[in-house]
Amino acid sequence: MSEINSDHFTRPEEIELIVLDVDGVLTDGSINLHDDGSETKRFHVRDGYGIKAWLNAGFPLAIITARAGEALLHRCRTLGIDKQLVFQGSKNKSEALDRVLEHTGKSLAQTAYMGDDWPDLCVLRRVALPMTVADAEPEVLEAAAFVTERKGGQGAVREAIAMILTAKGLYTPPS
């Protein structure tokens, strides 16, 4: 597992809210388009387990994505993510983050965000714990305090959540 690479970011144990991008983070970034124009997304079961562990520990998790689709809504419902914390079609992720903070009552100092591409930089530069996946864009890798060993859509979210829950003393990896 990777380690936090900067002392000027919040320690993981202080995080109480996780916000995630979708494409390239919860998925591998591929877009599967069908002849009828519909699309499908592929999610990793390990990420789902990590999200459920975070939610079961009593912490909120939000989604901010520029794209929109029913597949994501279905996945969020099955994981138990509050539908008021799912922001699809977000053209300004920083504004969406403000709405998440307002809804949850959490502060930037309590917030971690995981993104992988340029549109995520505006949020990554605001939060206490900016995180990204191993295959993120170079500018995002540079802005992140935590970089997973796994690529997007391959369990990277679970890796990040396990790191935070471990720091909080709420998760012990199996031996």
C-alpha positions in Angstrom: 0.0 0.0 0.0 1.2 3.5 -0.8 1.9 6.0 1.9 0.9 9.7 2.4 3.6 11.7 0.7 3.3 15.1 2.3 3.2 16.5 5.8 1.0 19.5 4.9 -2.1 17.3 4.3 -4.5 16.1 7.0 -3.6 12.9 8.6 -5.9 10.1 7.3 -7.4 9.5 10.8 -8.9 13.0 10.7 -11.0 12.2 7.5 -14.7 11.9 8.0 -16.0 12.3 4.4 -14.8 10.6 1.2 -15.8 12.0 -2.2 -15.1 10.1 -5.4 -14.9 10.7 -9.1 -16.3 7.8 -11.1 -14.7 7.3 -14.6 -11.1 6.3 -14.1 -11.5 5.9 -10.3 -14.5 3.6 -9.7 -14.1 2.3 -13.3 -11.1 1.8 -15.5 -12.1 4.9 -17.5 -13.5 2.9 -20.5 -16.8 3.9 -22.0 -18.7 1.0 -23.5 -21.2 2.3 -26.1 -23.8 0.1 -27.6 -25.5 0.5 -31.0 -28.5 2.1 -29.4 -26.4 4.7 -27.8 -26.6 3.3 -24.3 -23.5 2.7 -22.3 -22.4 0.4 -19.6 -20.0 0.8 -16.7 -17.9 -1.9 -15.1 -17.3 -1.6 -11.3 -15.0 -3.7 -9.2 -16.5 -5.6 -6.3 -13.6 -4.8 -4.0 -14.3 -1.1 -4.3 -17.9 -1.8 -3.4 -16.8 -3.7 -0.3 -14.6 -0.8 0.7 -17.4 1.7 0.2 -19.8 -0.5 2.3 -17.1 -0.7 5.1 -16.8 3.1 5.1 -20.5 3.6 5.2 -21.0 0.9 7.9 -18.4 2.7 10.0 -20.8 5.6 10.0 -19.1 8.0 7.6 -20.7 9.6 4.5 -19.4 9.1 1.0 -20.3 11.2 -2.0 -19.9 10.9 -5.7 -19.1 13.8 -8.1 -18.9 13.0 -11.8 -19.1 15.0 -15.0 -20.9 12.2 -16.8 -24.4 10.9 -16.0 -26.1 7.5 -16.3 -28.4 5.0 -14.8 -25.7 2.4 -14.2 -24.0 4.7 -11.6 -27.3 5.4 -9.9 -28.0 1.7 -9.6 -24.6 1.0 -8.2 -24.9 3.7 -5.6 -28.3 2.4 -4.6 -27.0 -1.1 -4.1 -24.1 0.2 -2.0 -26.3 2.4 0.1 -24.9 5.7 -0.9 -27.2 8.6 -0.1 -28.8 9.7 -3.4 -28.5 13.3 -2.2 -24.7 12.8 -2.3 -24.6 11.7 -5.9 -23.8 14.5 -8.2 -23.9 13.5 -11.9 -23.4 15.8 -14.9 -21.3 18.1 -12.8 -19.6 20.7 -14.9 -18.1 22.4 -11.9 -16.8 19.8 -9.4 -15.8 22.5 -6.9 -19.4 23.8 -6.7 -20.6 20.3 -6.3 -18.1 19.8 -3.5 -19.6 22.8 -1.7 -23.0 21.2 -1.9 -21.7 18.0 -0.5 -20.1 19.8 2.4 -23.3 21.7 3.0 -25.4 18.6 3.0 -23.0 16.6 5.2 -22.0 19.3 7.6 -18.4 18.3 7.1 -15.5 20.7 6.5 -12.7 20.7 3.9 -10.3 19.7 6.7 -12.3 16.5 7.2 -12.6 15.6 3.5 -10.7 13.3 1.2 -11.3 13.3 -2.6 -10.2 10.7 -5.2 -9.9 11.8 -8.8 -7.7 10.9 -11.8 -8.0 13.6 -14.4 -7.7 17.3 -15.0 -11.3 18.2 -14.1 -10.6 16.8 -10.6 -7.7 19.2 -9.9 -10.0 22.0 -8.7 -11.3 19.7 -5.9 -8.0 17.9 -5.2 -6.4 21.3 -4.5 -9.1 22.2 -1.9 -9.5 19.1 0.2 -7.5 17.9 3.2 -6.5 14.6 1.7 -6.2 14.5 -2.1 -6.0 11.0 -3.4 -5.6 9.4 -6.8 -5.1 6.1 -8.6 -1.9 4.7 -10.0 -2.8 5.4 -13.6 -3.9 9.1 -13.1 -2.7 11.9 -15.2 0.7 13.3 -14.3 -0.7 16.6 -12.9 -3.1 14.7 -10.7 -0.3 12.4 -9.4 1.6 15.5 -8.5 -1.3 17.1 -6.7 -2.2 13.9 -4.7 -1.0 13.2 -1.1 -1.9 9.5 -1.5 -1.5 7.5 -4.7 -2.8 3.9 -4.7 -0.8 1.0 -6.1 -3.9 -0.2 -8.0 -5.3 1.4 -11.1 -8.7 2.9 -11.4 -11.5 0.4 -11.5 -9.2 -2.3 -10.1 -9.8 -1.9 -6.4 -8.0 1.5 -5.9 -11.0 2.9 -4.0 -10.9 0.0 -1.6 -7.2 0.5 -1.1 -7.7 4.1 -0.2 -10.6 3.4 2.2 -8.6 0.6 3.9 -5.7 3.1 4.4 -8.0 5.6 6.1 -9.9 3.1 8.2 -6.6 1.5 9.3 -5.3 5.0 10.3 -8.6 5.5 12.3 -8.1 2.1 14.0 -11.3 0.8 12.4 -9.9 -1.8 10.0 -7.3 -4.5 10.4 -6.3 -6.2 7.2 -6.6 -10.0 7.4 -3.3 -11.7 8.2 
